[in-house]
Amino acid sequence: MGFDVSILGFGDNVVDRYEHLGVMYPGGNAVNVAVYGRRLGAARSAYMGIFGTDDAAEHVIGSLVDEGVELVRCRQEVGENGASSVTVEAGERVFLGSNQGGIRGRSRYVLDRFALEYVRGFDVLHTGSYCFTERELPLVRAAGVPVSFDFSEDSVDAYVEDVAPFVDFAFYSAEGEAGDEMVGERLRWLCSLGPGIAVVTRGERGSVAFDGDRFFEQPIKPATTVRDTMGAGDSFIASFLLGYLDACKRGEARDEAIARALDGAAAFAAEVCGIEGAWGHPKRFA
């Protein structure tokens, strides 16, 4: 199955170092969405961002090439690549710390006129709160390209208020004790700031989407095997974006497109839970 949608991940790339195994896997929100887009059959899937020059960077680059993700607008700068240290307990990831994006956290990917022309070739651009791309979002919006944004659990309200006006699809996770009423209020608030669709994932409680008019609830799909949940959220985002935008292109009613996209996203996220790391490609590190 393929999707008539082109998707661009813009921002973070890292290696996730599994300290308990001595193995690192490529990852990062923007990178993961691009890879999952490719695996799902997007018409075009690309990543745009900054790599370092160490072994970790080379592993991420090589893995993306193996996956067939387009990298033509990426840059490499001298320094360490983004890296995070994690462990897994009962199939759930536990973050131990990071280097704050490495060289990417100390640089800025500025969207000049040539980069913007490249961006215009995509149906949607995905980025997030760890991508250091916030200052570029007004340019993407002005270029007419829909923006998908993954807000982190620690995104404060002031940050969301600054970013959300330039976002079309807003995603966030609420796997804690947030009740249905609180989730509903949060989704309404998000859409009031600008996004046309806001989606919250709630772990075993499934997901909820809001389009400014009505709520859509989606239960989880049972995972045949749970090895690692590292890529569950990002795979959900990629699948939802492709499913929804493809359905819209085919003239499907908005309500049906959202419901179908949520169902497909839940199924793909369950499948990805059976993969070690976000999308495989392990490599030992010293």
C-alpha positions in Angstrom: 0.0 0.0 0.0 1.3 3.5 -0.9 0.3 7.0 -0.2 0.2 9.9 -2.6 1.8 12.1 0.0 5.3 13.6 0.2 6.6 14.1 3.7 9.7 16.0 5.0 11.2 15.6 8.5 13.0 18.8 9.6 15.1 19.0 12.7 16.5 16.4 15.0 18.6 13.3 14.4 20.3 11.4 17.2 21.6 8.0 18.2 19.8 6.4 21.1 22.5 4.7 23.2 21.0 1.7 25.0 23.5 1.7 27.9 22.4 -1.7 29.3 23.2 -3.3 25.9 26.1 -1.3 24.7 24.2 -0.8 21.4 23.1 2.4 19.7 20.2 2.9 17.3 19.5 5.9 14.9 16.6 8.0 15.9 15.2 11.5 16.5 11.6 12.7 16.0 12.1 14.3 12.6 14.2 11.4 11.3 11.9 8.8 12.6 8.9 10.3 10.9 10.8 10.4 7.6 11.8 6.8 7.9 8.4 5.6 8.8 7.0 7.6 5.9 9.3 5.7 3.6 8.4 2.3 5.0 4.7 3.1 4.8 5.0 3.9 1.1 5.0 7.7 0.9 5.4 9.1 -2.6 8.5 10.9 -1.3 10.1 10.9 2.1 13.0 13.2 3.1 15.0 14.5 6.1 16.5 17.9 6.4 18.8 18.8 9.3 22.4 19.0 10.7 24.6 16.0 11.3 27.9 16.0 13.3 31.1 14.4 12.1 31.6 11.5 14.6 30.9 7.8 14.3 27.3 8.3 15.6 26.6 10.8 12.8 28.0 8.4 10.2 25.8 5.6 11.6 22.6 7.7 11.3 23.5 8.9 7.8 24.3 5.4 6.6 21.1 4.0 8.1 19.0 6.7 6.4 20.7 6.0 3.1 19.9 2.3 3.6 16.2 3.2 4.2 16.0 5.2 1.1 15.3 8.5 2.8 16.2 11.6 0.7 19.0 13.7 2.4 20.0 16.2 -0.3 19.4 19.3 1.9 21.2 18.0 5.0 24.4 19.6 6.4 27.4 18.2 8.3 29.2 20.4 10.8 32.3 19.5 12.8 31.4 18.2 16.2 29.5 15.5 17.9 26.2 14.3 16.7 23.1 14.4 18.9 22.9 11.4 21.3 20.7 10.3 24.1 21.3 7.6 26.7 18.4 5.2 27.4 17.5 1.9 29.0 14.4 -0.2 28.7 12.4 -1.5 31.6 9.5 -3.9 31.0 9.5 -2.9 27.3 9.2 0.8 28.1 12.0 3.3 27.3 13.6 5.3 30.2 15.7 8.3 29.2 18.9 8.8 31.2 20.2 12.0 29.6 21.4 13.6 26.4 24.0 15.9 24.9 21.3 18.5 24.0 21.5 17.8 20.3 25.3 17.9 20.0 26.5 20.3 17.3 22.9 20.6 16.1 22.0 22.2 19.4 24.6 24.9 18.9 23.8 25.6 15.2 20.8 26.8 13.4 19.4 25.5 10.1 18.3 28.7 8.4 15.7 28.4 5.7 17.0 30.6 2.9 15.2 31.1 -0.4 16.7 27.9 -1.9 15.8 25.7 1.1 12.3 27.1 1.0 12.0 26.2 -2.6 12.9 22.7 -1.7 10.4 22.7 1.2 7.6 23.7 -1.2 7.9 20.4 -2.9 6.4 18.5 0.0 2.8 18.1 1.2 3.7 18.3 4.8 6.7 19.2 7.0 7.1 17.5 10.4 9.2 18.9 13.2 9.0 19.1 17.0 10.0 20.7 20.3 13.5 19.1 20.3 14.3 20.2 16.8 15.5 23.8 17.3 13.3 24.8 14.3 10.8 27.1 15.9 12.2 30.3 14.3 11.8 28.8 10.8 8.1 27.9 11.1 6.7 31.3 10.0 8.7 30.9 6.8 7.3 27.4 6.2 3.8 28.7 6.9 4.3 31.6 4.5 5.6 29.1 1.8 2.2 27.4 2.0 3.4 24.1 3.3 1.4 22.5 6.2 3.3 22.0 9.4 3.1 19.0 11.8 4.5 19.6 15.2 5.2 17.2 18.1 5.0 19.0 21.4 6.8 17.4 24.3 5.3 16.6 27.6 7.4 19.3 29.2 6.3 22.1 26.7 5.1 24.9 28.9 2.0 26.9 27.8 4.0 30.0 26.8 6.1 27.9 24.4 3.0 26.3 22.9 1.3 29.7 22.5 4.4 30.9 20.6 4.6 27.9 18.2 1.1 26.7 17.7 -0.1 29.6 15.4 2.3 28.3 12.8 1.2 24.7 13.1 -1.5 22.8 11.2 -1.2 19.4 12.9 -0.4 19.4 16.6 0.6 16.2 18.5 1.4 15.6 22.1 1.6 12.7 24.6 -0.3 12.4 27.8 0.4 9.0 29.2 0.0 10.0 32.8 -3.1 10.5 34.9 -4.7 13.2 32.7 -8.5 12.6 32.6 -10.8 12.8 29.7 -12.0 16.3 30.6 -8.5 17.6 30.9 -7.5 16.1 27.6 -10.5 17.6 25.9 -9.8 21.0 27.3 -6.2 20.7 26.2 -7.2 19.7 22.6 -9.7 22.6 22.4 -7.1 25.0 23.6 -4.5 23.8 21.1 -6.9 24.2 18.2 -7.9 27.6 19.4 -4.3 28.7 18.9 -4.2 27.8 15.2 -3.9 24.0 14.4 -6.7 22.5 12.3 -6.2 19.1 14.0 -4.8 18.3 17.4 -4.1 14.7 18.5 -3.1 13.3 21.9 -1.7 9.8 22.4 -2.3 8.3 25.8 -0.4 5.0 25.8 -2.7 2.1 26.6 -5.7 4.4 26.7 -5.4 5.1 23.0 -5.6 8.4 21.2 -8.0 11.3 20.8 -8.1 13.8 18.0 -10.0 17.1 17.8 -10.6 19.1 14.6 -12.2 22.2 16.1 -15.7 20.7 15.8 -15.7 17.1 17.2 -13.6 14.6 19.0 -12.5 11.3 17.6 -11.4 8.5 20.0 -9.2 5.6 18.9 -8.4 2.6 21.1 -5.0 1.0 20.8 -4.4 -2.0 18.6 -2.9 -5.1 20.3 0.8 -5.6 19.6 1.8 -9.1 18.6 5.2 -8.6 20.2 6.5 -5.7 22.4 10.3 -5.4 22.2 10.6 -1.6 22.5 8.2 1.4 22.4 10.8 3.9 21.3 9.2 4.6 18.0 5.5 4.2 18.9 4.7 7.9 19.0 6.6 8.9 15.9 5.2 6.0 13.9 1.7 7.0 14.9 2.4 10.6 13.7 3.8 9.4 10.3 1.0 7.0 9.6 -1.7 9.6 10.6 -0.3 12.3 8.4 0.0 10.0 5.4 -3.4 8.5 5.9 -5.2 11.7 6.4 -3.6 13.7 3.7 -3.9 10.9 1.2 -7.6 10.5 2.0 -8.1 14.3 1.6 -6.4 14.2 -1.8 -8.9 11.4 -2.8 -11.8 13.5 -1.8 -12.8 11.6 1.3 -15.0 13.4 3.8 -12.9 15.0 6.6 -14.5 13.1 9.4 -14.0 9.8 7.6 -10.4 10.7 6.8 -9.6 11.5 10.4 -11.2 8.3 11.7 -9.5 6.1 9.1 -6.1 7.8 9.7 -6.3 7.3 13.5 -7.2 3.6 13.0 -4.2 3.1 10.6 -1.9 5.0 12.9 -2.8 2.8 15.9 -2.2 -0.4 13.9 1.2 0.8 12.6 2.3 2.0 16.1 1.5 -1.5 17.4 3.6 -3.0 14.7 6.5 -0.8 15.4 6.5 -1.8 19.1 8.0 -5.1 17.8 11.1 -3.4 16.5 14.2 -2.9 18.6 15.2 0.8 18.7 13.0 3.2 16.8 13.5 1.4 13.4 16.3 -1.0 13.9 19.9 -0.6 12.6 21.8 -1.5 15.8 25.5 -0.8 16.2 27.8 -1.5 19.1 29.6 1.4 20.8 32.5 1.4 23.2 
